[in-house]
Amino acid sequence: MNDDTKELVVKELEYINGSVEELKAFLDRYDDETIIGRIVEIEARTQKIFNNIQKEH
């Protein structure tokens, strides 16, 4: 994995981790629509990581 991809992966993983921690902390306060939206956002960022790694192979 090249350095640019590593940097992107780390950045996205940090964002995903923050989103997961936020969801855990506020799960009782969020409505289902908000929870689903956050999960969709996490999935999109996960897909972005996958696509960038896959480009290198």
PQR file of N, CA, C, O and H, with PARSE charges and radii, in Angstrom:
ATOM      1  N   MET A   1       0.862  -1.167   0.000 -0.4000 1.5000
ATOM      2  CA  MET A   1       0.000   0.000   0.000 -0.0000 2.0000
ATOM      3  C   MET A   1       0.913   1.236   0.000  0.5500 1.7000
ATOM      4  O   MET A   1       1.840   1.340   0.803 -0.5500 1.4000
ATOM      5  N   ASN A   2       0.628   2.164  -0.917 -0.4000 1.5000
ATOM      6  CA  ASN A   2       1.474   3.358  -0.969 -0.0000 2.0000
ATOM      7  C   ASN A   2       1.105   4.325   0.160  0.5500 1.7000
ATOM      8  O   ASN A   2       0.082   4.168   0.826 -0.5500 1.4000
ATOM      9  H   ASN A   2      -0.125   2.079  -1.570  0.4000 1.0000
ATOM     10  N   ASP A   3       1.953   5.312   0.355 -0.4000 1.5000
ATOM     11  CA  ASP A   3       1.785   6.238   1.485 -0.0000 2.0000
ATOM     12  C   ASP A   3       0.495   7.047   1.407  0.5500 1.7000
ATOM     13  O   ASP A   3      -0.142   7.297   2.430 -0.5500 1.4000
ATOM     14  H   ASP A   3       2.785   5.440  -0.186  0.4000 1.0000
ATOM     15  N   ASP A   4       0.103   7.461   0.193 -0.4000 1.5000
ATOM     16  CA  ASP A   4      -1.144   8.224   0.047 -0.0000 2.0000
ATOM     17  C   ASP A   4      -2.353   7.390   0.449  0.5500 1.7000
ATOM     18  O   ASP A   4      -3.267   7.881   1.110 -0.5500 1.4000
ATOM     19  H   ASP A   4       0.621   7.258  -0.638  0.4000 1.0000
ATOM     20  N   THR A   5      -2.347   6.124   0.042 -0.4000 1.5000
ATOM     21  CA  THR A   5      -3.455   5.236   0.397 -0.0000 2.0000
ATOM     22  C   THR A   5      -3.477   4.991   1.893  0.5500 1.7000
ATOM     23  O   THR A   5      -4.544   5.001   2.507 -0.5500 1.4000
ATOM     24  H   THR A   5      -1.604   5.725  -0.495  0.4000 1.0000
ATOM     25  N   LYS A   6      -2.314   4.771   2.487 -0.4000 1.5000
ATOM     26  CA  LYS A   6      -2.236   4.570   3.936 -0.0000 2.0000
ATOM     27  C   LYS A   6      -2.800   5.772   4.680  0.5500 1.7000
ATOM     28  O   LYS A   6      -3.547   5.627   5.647 -0.5500 1.4000
ATOM     29  H   LYS A   6      -1.447   4.763   1.988  0.4000 1.0000
ATOM     30  N   GLU A   7      -2.428   6.964   4.212 -0.4000 1.5000
ATOM     31  CA  GLU A   7      -2.910   8.187   4.853 -0.0000 2.0000
ATOM     32  C   GLU A   7      -4.435   8.283   4.760  0.5500 1.7000
ATOM     33  O   GLU A   7      -5.102   8.635   5.732 -0.5500 1.4000
ATOM     34  H   GLU A   7      -1.821   7.081   3.426  0.4000 1.0000
ATOM     35  N   LEU A   8      -4.973   7.969   3.589 -0.4000 1.5000
ATOM     36  CA  LEU A   8      -6.424   7.990   3.406 -0.0000 2.0000
ATOM     37  C   LEU A   8      -7.106   6.955   4.296  0.5500 1.7000
ATOM     38  O   LEU A   8      -8.123   7.245   4.927 -0.5500 1.4000
ATOM     39  H   LEU A   8      -4.430   7.683   2.799  0.4000 1.0000
ATOM     40  N   VAL A   9      -6.546   5.750   4.344 -0.4000 1.5000
ATOM     41  CA  VAL A   9      -7.126   4.678   5.157 -0.0000 2.0000
ATOM     42  C   VAL A   9      -7.154   5.090   6.626  0.5500 1.7000
ATOM     43  O   VAL A   9      -8.170   4.920   7.299 -0.5500 1.4000
ATOM     44  H   VAL A   9      -5.720   5.514   3.832  0.4000 1.0000
ATOM     45  N   VAL A  10      -6.055   5.624   7.120 -0.4000 1.5000
ATOM     46  CA  VAL A  10      -5.993   6.046   8.524 -0.0000 2.0000
ATOM     47  C   VAL A  10      -7.021   7.137   8.794  0.5500 1.7000
ATOM     48  O   VAL A  10      -7.732   7.089   9.797 -0.5500 1.4000
ATOM     49  H   VAL A  10      -5.229   5.761   6.574  0.4000 1.0000
ATOM     50  N   LYS A  11      -7.100   8.112   7.907 -0.4000 1.5000
ATOM     51  CA  LYS A  11      -8.054   9.213   8.064 -0.0000 2.0000
ATOM     52  C   LYS A  11      -9.493   8.695   8.097  0.5500 1.7000
ATOM     53  O   LYS A  11     -10.284   9.099   8.949 -0.5500 1.4000
ATOM     54  H   LYS A  11      -6.522   8.151   7.092  0.4000 1.0000
ATOM     55  N   GLU A  12      -9.822   7.807   7.174 -0.4000 1.5000
ATOM     56  CA  GLU A  12     -11.181   7.270   7.116 -0.0000 2.0000
ATOM     57  C   GLU A  12     -11.481   6.387   8.326  0.5500 1.7000
ATOM     58  O   GLU A  12     -12.583   6.440   8.872 -0.5500 1.4000
ATOM     59  H   GLU A  12      -9.179   7.479   6.482  0.4000 1.0000
ATOM     60  N   LEU A  13     -10.515   5.583   8.746 -0.4000 1.5000
ATOM     61  CA  LEU A  13     -10.728   4.733   9.921 -0.0000 2.0000
ATOM     62  C   LEU A  13     -10.928   5.563  11.183  0.5500 1.7000
ATOM     63  O   LEU A  13     -11.746   5.217  12.035 -0.5500 1.4000
ATOM     64  H   LEU A  13      -9.620   5.541   8.303  0.4000 1.0000
ATOM     65  N   GLU A  14     -10.186   6.653  11.302 -0.4000 1.5000
ATOM     66  CA  GLU A  14     -10.376   7.536  12.457 -0.0000 2.0000
ATOM     67  C   GLU A  14     -11.774   8.146  12.441  0.5500 1.7000
ATOM     68  O   GLU A  14     -12.420   8.256  13.483 -0.5500 1.4000
ATOM     69  H   GLU A  14      -9.522   6.934  10.610  0.4000 1.0000
ATOM     70  N   TYR A  15     -12.238   8.542  11.259 -0.4000 1.5000
ATOM     71  CA  TYR A  15     -13.583   9.100  11.140 -0.0000 2.0000
ATOM     72  C   TYR A  15     -14.630   8.038  11.491  0.5500 1.7000
ATOM     73  O   TYR A  15     -15.577   8.305  12.231 -0.5500 1.4000
ATOM     74  H   TYR A  15     -11.713   8.454  10.412  0.4000 1.0000
ATOM     75  N   ILE A  16     -14.443   6.834  10.949 -0.4000 1.5000
ATOM     76  CA  ILE A  16     -15.378   5.738  11.231 -0.0000 2.0000
ATOM     77  C   ILE A  16     -15.404   5.452  12.725  0.5500 1.7000
ATOM     78  O   ILE A  16     -16.478   5.299  13.308 -0.5500 1.4000
ATOM     79  H   ILE A  16     -13.674   6.617  10.349  0.4000 1.0000
ATOM     80  N   ASN A  17     -14.240   5.377  13.346 -0.4000 1.5000
ATOM     81  CA  ASN A  17     -14.168   5.113  14.783 -0.0000 2.0000
ATOM     82  C   ASN A  17     -14.926   6.180  15.568  0.5500 1.7000
ATOM     83  O   ASN A  17     -15.679   5.862  16.488 -0.5500 1.4000
ATOM     84  H   ASN A  17     -13.368   5.500  12.872  0.4000 1.0000
ATOM     85  N   GLY A  18     -14.726   7.439  15.204 -0.4000 1.5000
ATOM     86  CA  GLY A  18     -15.446   8.527  15.872 -0.0000 2.0000
ATOM     87  C   GLY A  18     -16.949   8.405  15.693  0.5500 1.7000
ATOM     88  O   GLY A  18     -17.713   8.647  16.627 -0.5500 1.4000
ATOM     89  H   GLY A  18     -14.115   7.697  14.456  0.4000 1.0000
ATOM     90  N   SER A  19     -17.372   8.031  14.497 -0.4000 1.5000
ATOM     91  CA  SER A  19     -18.804   7.864  14.225 -0.0000 2.0000
ATOM     92  C   SER A  19     -19.398   6.723  15.040  0.5500 1.7000
ATOM     93  O   SER A  19     -20.508   6.831  15.562 -0.5500 1.4000
ATOM     94  H   SER A  19     -16.752   7.834  13.738  0.4000 1.0000
ATOM     95  N   VAL A  20     -18.656   5.641  15.144 -0.4000 1.5000
ATOM     96  CA  VAL A  20     -19.128   4.495  15.927 -0.0000 2.0000
ATOM     97  C   VAL A  20     -19.227   4.873  17.402  0.5500 1.7000
ATOM     98  O   VAL A  20     -20.215   4.551  18.063 -0.5500 1.4000
ATOM     99  H   VAL A  20     -17.755   5.553  14.720  0.4000 1.0000
ATOM    100  N   GLU A  21     -18.213   5.552  17.914 -0.4000 1.5000
ATOM    101  CA  GLU A  21     -18.240   5.977  19.318 -0.0000 2.0000
ATOM    102  C   GLU A  21     -19.402   6.933  19.571  0.5500 1.7000
ATOM    103  O   GLU A  21     -20.063   6.845  20.605 -0.5500 1.4000
ATOM    104  H   GLU A  21     -17.411   5.814  17.377  0.4000 1.0000
ATOM    105  N   GLU A  22     -19.653   7.842  18.638 -0.4000 1.5000
ATOM    106  CA  GLU A  22     -20.779   8.766  18.771 -0.0000 2.0000
ATOM    107  C   GLU A  22     -22.100   8.008  18.778  0.5500 1.7000
ATOM    108  O   GLU A  22     -22.977   8.290  19.594 -0.5500 1.4000
ATOM    109  H   GLU A  22     -19.116   7.914  17.797  0.4000 1.0000
ATOM    110  N   LEU A  23     -22.240   7.057  17.879 -0.4000 1.5000
ATOM    111  CA  LEU A  23     -23.471   6.261  17.845 -0.0000 2.0000
ATOM    112  C   LEU A  23     -23.675   5.516  19.158  0.5500 1.7000
ATOM    113  O   LEU A  23     -24.783   5.488  19.693 -0.5500 1.4000
ATOM    114  H   LEU A  23     -21.528   6.828  17.216  0.4000 1.0000
ATOM    115  N   LYS A  24     -22.613   4.915  19.675 -0.4000 1.5000
ATOM    116  CA  LYS A  24     -22.729   4.187  20.938 -0.0000 2.0000
ATOM    117  C   LYS A  24     -23.147   5.119  22.070  0.5500 1.7000
ATOM    118  O   LYS A  24     -23.981   4.763  22.902 -0.5500 1.4000
ATOM    119  H   LYS A  24     -21.713   4.938  19.240  0.4000 1.0000
ATOM    120  N   ALA A  25     -22.567   6.305  22.095 -0.4000 1.5000
ATOM    121  CA  ALA A  25     -22.836   7.249  23.179 -0.0000 2.0000
ATOM    122  C   ALA A  25     -24.250   7.818  23.129  0.5500 1.7000
ATOM    123  O   ALA A  25     -24.860   8.066  24.169 -0.5500 1.4000
ATOM    124  H   ALA A  25     -21.890   6.595  21.418  0.4000 1.0000
ATOM    125  N   PHE A  26     -24.768   8.025  21.929 -0.4000 1.5000
ATOM    126  CA  PHE A  26     -26.054   8.704  21.790 -0.0000 2.0000
ATOM    127  C   PHE A  26     -27.157   7.811  21.241  0.5500 1.7000
ATOM    128  O   PHE A  26     -28.192   8.304  20.792 -0.5500 1.4000
ATOM    129  H   PHE A  26     -24.273   7.824  21.083  0.4000 1.0000
ATOM    130  N   LEU A  27     -26.943   6.518  21.275 -0.4000 1.5000
ATOM    131  CA  LEU A  27     -27.905   5.575  20.704 -0.0000 2.0000
ATOM    132  C   LEU A  27     -29.304   5.765  21.276  0.5500 1.7000
ATOM    133  O   LEU A  27     -30.291   5.678  20.546 -0.5500 1.4000
ATOM    134  H   LEU A  27     -26.103   6.118  21.640  0.4000 1.0000
ATOM    135  N   ASP A  28     -29.393   6.020  22.559 -0.4000 1.5000
ATOM    136  CA  ASP A  28     -30.701   6.201  23.197 -0.0000 2.0000
ATOM    137  C   ASP A  28     -31.396   7.480  22.745  0.5500 1.7000
ATOM    138  O   ASP A  28     -32.621   7.583  22.806 -0.5500 1.4000
ATOM    139  H   ASP A  28     -28.591   6.091  23.153  0.4000 1.0000
ATOM    140  N   ARG A  29     -30.612   8.453  22.293 -0.4000 1.5000
ATOM    141  CA  ARG A  29     -31.181   9.756  21.930 -0.0000 2.0000
ATOM    142  C   ARG A  29     -31.496   9.891  20.445  0.5500 1.7000
ATOM    143  O   ARG A  29     -32.316  10.724  20.059 -0.5500 1.4000
ATOM    144  H   ARG A  29     -29.617   8.370  22.243  0.4000 1.0000
ATOM    145  N   TYR A  30     -30.853   9.082  19.615 -0.4000 1.5000
ATOM    146  CA  TYR A  30     -31.058   9.191  18.170 -0.0000 2.0000
ATOM    147  C   TYR A  30     -32.303   8.422  17.752  0.5500 1.7000
ATOM    148  O   TYR A  30     -32.608   7.365  18.303 -0.5500 1.4000
ATOM    149  H   TYR A  30     -30.186   8.406  19.929  0.4000 1.0000
ATOM    150  N   ASP A  31     -33.018   8.965  16.773 -0.4000 1.5000
ATOM    151  CA  ASP A  31     -34.133   8.209  16.212 -0.0000 2.0000
ATOM    152  C   ASP A  31     -33.577   7.227  15.172  0.5500 1.7000
ATOM    153  O   ASP A  31     -32.416   7.311  14.771 -0.5500 1.4000
ATOM    154  H   ASP A  31     -32.771   9.824  16.325  0.4000 1.0000
ATOM    155  N   ASP A  32     -34.435   6.302  14.751 -0.4000 1.5000
ATOM    156  CA  ASP A  32     -33.989   5.257  13.825 -0.0000 2.0000
ATOM    157  C   ASP A  32     -33.435   5.834  12.525  0.5500 1.7000
ATOM    158  O   ASP A  32     -32.460   5.316  11.981 -0.5500 1.4000
ATOM    159  H   ASP A  32     -35.378   6.234  15.076  0.4000 1.0000
ATOM    160  N   GLU A  33     -34.046   6.890  12.035 -0.4000 1.5000
ATOM    161  CA  GLU A  33     -33.607   7.494  10.779 -0.0000 2.0000
ATOM    162  C   GLU A  33     -32.179   8.037  10.896  0.5500 1.7000
ATOM    163  O   GLU A  33     -31.373   7.885   9.979 -0.5500 1.4000
ATOM    164  H   GLU A  33     -34.838   7.311  12.478  0.4000 1.0000
ATOM    165  N   THR A  34     -31.882   8.657  12.009 -0.4000 1.5000
ATOM    166  CA  THR A  34     -30.537   9.189  12.236 -0.0000 2.0000
ATOM    167  C   THR A  34     -29.531   8.056  12.346  0.5500 1.7000
ATOM    168  O   THR A  34     -28.438   8.138  11.786 -0.5500 1.4000
ATOM    169  H   THR A  34     -32.538   8.781  12.754  0.4000 1.0000
ATOM    170  N   ILE A  35     -29.887   7.013  13.057 -0.4000 1.5000
ATOM    171  CA  ILE A  35     -28.997   5.856  13.215 -0.0000 2.0000
ATOM    172  C   ILE A  35     -28.707   5.231  11.857  0.5500 1.7000
ATOM    173  O   ILE A  35     -27.556   4.935  11.539 -0.5500 1.4000
ATOM    174  H   ILE A  35     -30.775   6.946  13.513  0.4000 1.0000
ATOM    175  N   ILE A  36     -29.743   5.032  11.060 -0.4000 1.5000
ATOM    176  CA  ILE A  36     -29.566   4.445   9.731 -0.0000 2.0000
ATOM    177  C   ILE A  36     -28.674   5.344   8.874  0.5500 1.7000
ATOM    178  O   ILE A  36     -27.794   4.853   8.168 -0.5500 1.4000
ATOM    179  H   ILE A  36     -30.679   5.272  11.319  0.4000 1.0000
ATOM    180  N   GLY A  37     -28.899   6.646   8.936 -0.4000 1.5000
ATOM    181  CA  GLY A  37     -28.073   7.580   8.170 -0.0000 2.0000
ATOM    182  C   GLY A  37     -26.609   7.495   8.536  0.5500 1.7000
ATOM    183  O   GLY A  37     -25.742   7.516   7.662 -0.5500 1.4000
ATOM    184  H   GLY A  37     -29.614   7.044   9.510  0.4000 1.0000
ATOM    185  N   ARG A  38     -26.331   7.399   9.818 -0.4000 1.5000
ATOM    186  CA  ARG A  38     -24.935   7.287  10.267 -0.0000 2.0000
ATOM    187  C   ARG A  38     -24.318   5.969   9.805  0.5500 1.7000
ATOM    188  O   ARG A  38     -23.155   5.934   9.404 -0.5500 1.4000
ATOM    189  H   ARG A  38     -27.035   7.382  10.527  0.4000 1.0000
ATOM    190  N   ILE A  39     -25.092   4.889   9.862 -0.4000 1.5000
ATOM    191  CA  ILE A  39     -24.584   3.589   9.414 -0.0000 2.0000
ATOM    192  C   ILE A  39     -24.299   3.613   7.916  0.5500 1.7000
ATOM    193  O   ILE A  39     -23.294   3.062   7.467 -0.5500 1.4000
ATOM    194  H   ILE A  39     -26.037   4.918  10.188  0.4000 1.0000
ATOM    195  N   VAL A  40     -25.173   4.245   7.144 -0.4000 1.5000
ATOM    196  CA  VAL A  40     -24.955   4.364   5.698 -0.0000 2.0000
ATOM    197  C   VAL A  40     -23.678   5.161   5.429  0.5500 1.7000
ATOM    198  O   VAL A  40     -22.904   4.818   4.535 -0.5500 1.4000
ATOM    199  H   VAL A  40     -25.989   4.692   7.509  0.4000 1.0000
ATOM    200  N   GLU A  41     -23.464   6.211   6.195 -0.4000 1.5000
ATOM    201  CA  GLU A  41     -22.249   7.019   6.046 -0.0000 2.0000
ATOM    202  C   GLU A  41     -21.006   6.197   6.382  0.5500 1.7000
ATOM    203  O   GLU A  41     -19.997   6.285   5.683 -0.5500 1.4000
ATOM    204  H   GLU A  41     -24.093   6.489   6.921  0.4000 1.0000
ATOM    205  N   ILE A  42     -21.074   5.408   7.438 -0.4000 1.5000
ATOM    206  CA  ILE A  42     -19.953   4.541   7.814 -0.0000 2.0000
ATOM    207  C   ILE A  42     -19.684   3.528   6.707  0.5500 1.7000
ATOM    208  O   ILE A  42     -18.531   3.273   6.359 -0.5500 1.4000
ATOM    209  H   ILE A  42     -21.894   5.337   8.006  0.4000 1.0000
ATOM    210  N   GLU A  43     -20.741   2.957   6.158 -0.4000 1.5000
ATOM    211  CA  GLU A  43     -20.581   1.984   5.072 -0.0000 2.0000
ATOM    212  C   GLU A  43     -19.921   2.629   3.854  0.5500 1.7000
ATOM    213  O   GLU A  43     -19.054   2.022   3.225 -0.5500 1.4000
ATOM    214  H   GLU A  43     -21.677   3.164   6.441  0.4000 1.0000
ATOM    215  N   ALA A  44     -20.323   3.848   3.519 -0.4000 1.5000
ATOM    216  CA  ALA A  44     -19.747   4.546   2.366 -0.0000 2.0000
ATOM    217  C   ALA A  44     -18.255   4.785   2.566  0.5500 1.7000
ATOM    218  O   ALA A  44     -17.464   4.627   1.637 -0.5500 1.4000
ATOM    219  H   ALA A  44     -21.028   4.341   4.030  0.4000 1.0000
ATOM    220  N   ARG A  45     -17.886   5.160   3.758 -0.4000 1.5000
ATOM    221  CA  ARG A  45     -16.464   5.398   4.032 -0.0000 2.0000
ATOM    222  C   ARG A  45     -15.683   4.081   4.023  0.5500 1.7000
ATOM    223  O   ARG A  45     -14.529   4.050   3.597 -0.5500 1.4000
ATOM    224  H   ARG A  45     -18.529   5.288   4.513  0.4000 1.0000
ATOM    225  N   THR A  46     -16.297   3.012   4.482 -0.4000 1.5000
ATOM    226  CA  THR A  46     -15.661   1.697   4.424 -0.0000 2.0000
ATOM    227  C   THR A  46     -15.453   1.286   2.972  0.5500 1.7000
ATOM    228  O   THR A  46     -14.402   0.752   2.618 -0.5500 1.4000
ATOM    229  H   THR A  46     -17.235   3.037   4.828  0.4000 1.0000
ATOM    230  N   GLN A  47     -16.448   1.533   2.141 -0.4000 1.5000
ATOM    231  CA  GLN A  47     -16.344   1.219   0.712 -0.0000 2.0000
ATOM    232  C   GLN A  47     -15.242   2.049   0.060  0.5500 1.7000
ATOM    233  O   GLN A  47     -14.527   1.553  -0.811 -0.5500 1.4000
ATOM    234  H   GLN A  47     -17.302   1.967   2.429  0.4000 1.0000
ATOM    235  N   LYS A  48     -15.100   3.294   0.468 -0.4000 1.5000
ATOM    236  CA  LYS A  48     -14.045   4.167  -0.056 -0.0000 2.0000
ATOM    237  C   LYS A  48     -12.669   3.579   0.257  0.5500 1.7000
ATOM    238  O   LYS A  48     -11.781   3.573  -0.596 -0.5500 1.4000
ATOM    239  H   LYS A  48     -15.680   3.697   1.176  0.4000 1.0000
ATOM    240  N   ILE A  49     -12.499   3.090   1.478 -0.4000 1.5000
ATOM    241  CA  ILE A  49     -11.235   2.448   1.860 -0.0000 2.0000
ATOM    242  C   ILE A  49     -10.988   1.234   0.975  0.5500 1.7000
ATOM    243  O   ILE A  49      -9.904   1.080   0.412 -0.5500 1.4000
ATOM    244  H   ILE A  49     -13.220   3.095   2.171  0.4000 1.0000
ATOM    245  N   PHE A  50     -11.987   0.381   0.855 -0.4000 1.5000
ATOM    246  CA  PHE A  50     -11.871  -0.838   0.056 -0.0000 2.0000
ATOM    247  C   PHE A  50     -11.487  -0.503  -1.382  0.5500 1.7000
ATOM    248  O   PHE A  50     -10.572  -1.108  -1.941 -0.5500 1.4000
ATOM    249  H   PHE A  50     -12.867   0.506   1.313  0.4000 1.0000
ATOM    250  N   ASN A  51     -12.185   0.461  -1.978 -0.4000 1.5000
ATOM    251  CA  ASN A  51     -11.926   0.827  -3.373 -0.0000 2.0000
ATOM    252  C   ASN A  51     -10.508   1.348  -3.570  0.5500 1.7000
ATOM    253  O   ASN A  51      -9.860   1.020  -4.563 -0.5500 1.4000
ATOM    254  H   ASN A  51     -12.928   0.952  -1.524  0.4000 1.0000
ATOM    255  N   ASN A  52     -10.028   2.148  -2.640 -0.4000 1.5000
ATOM    256  CA  ASN A  52      -8.672   2.688  -2.762 -0.0000 2.0000
ATOM    257  C   ASN A  52      -7.609   1.606  -2.625  0.5500 1.7000
ATOM    258  O   ASN A  52      -6.595   1.645  -3.321 -0.5500 1.4000
ATOM    259  H   ASN A  52     -10.555   2.414  -1.833  0.4000 1.0000
ATOM    260  N   ILE A  53      -7.825   0.662  -1.754 -0.4000 1.5000
ATOM    261  CA  ILE A  53      -6.869  -0.442  -1.613 -0.0000 2.0000
ATOM    262  C   ILE A  53      -6.930  -1.332  -2.846  0.5500 1.7000
ATOM    263  O   ILE A  53      -5.897  -1.775  -3.348 -0.5500 1.4000
ATOM    264  H   ILE A  53      -8.649   0.631  -1.189  0.4000 1.0000
ATOM    265  N   GLN A  54      -8.124  -1.591  -3.328 -0.4000 1.5000
ATOM    266  CA  GLN A  54      -8.296  -2.464  -4.492 -0.0000 2.0000
ATOM    267  C   GLN A  54      -7.650  -1.865  -5.746  0.5500 1.7000
ATOM    268  O   GLN A  54      -7.157  -2.611  -6.592 -0.5500 1.4000
ATOM    269  H   GLN A  54      -8.963  -1.231  -2.920  0.4000 1.0000
ATOM    270  N   LYS A  55      -7.644  -0.547  -5.880 -0.4000 1.5000
ATOM    271  CA  LYS A  55      -7.027   0.115  -7.042 -0.0000 2.0000
ATOM    272  C   LYS A  55      -5.554  -0.239  -7.180  0.5500 1.7000
ATOM    273  O   LYS A  55      -5.013  -0.266  -8.285 -0.5500 1.4000
ATOM    274  H   LYS A  55      -8.044   0.059  -5.192  0.4000 1.0000
ATOM    275  N   GLU A  56      -4.924  -0.505  -6.072 -0.4000 1.5000
ATOM    276  CA  GLU A  56      -3.487  -0.796  -6.087 -0.0000 2.0000
ATOM    277  C   GLU A  56      -3.174  -2.209  -6.557  0.5500 1.7000
ATOM    278  O   GLU A  56      -2.018  -2.526  -6.838 -0.5500 1.4000
ATOM    279  H   GLU A  56      -5.363  -0.483  -5.174  0.4000 1.0000
ATOM    280  N   HIS A  57      -4.177  -3.048  -6.644 -0.4000 1.5000
ATOM    281  CA  HIS A  57      -3.916  -4.448  -7.026 -0.0000 2.0000
ATOM    282  C   HIS A  57      -4.377  -4.742  -8.407  0.5500 1.7000
ATOM    283  O   HIS A  57      -4.233  -5.869  -8.880 -0.5500 1.4000
ATOM    284  H   HIS A  57      -5.116  -2.791  -6.416  0.4000 1.0000
TER
END
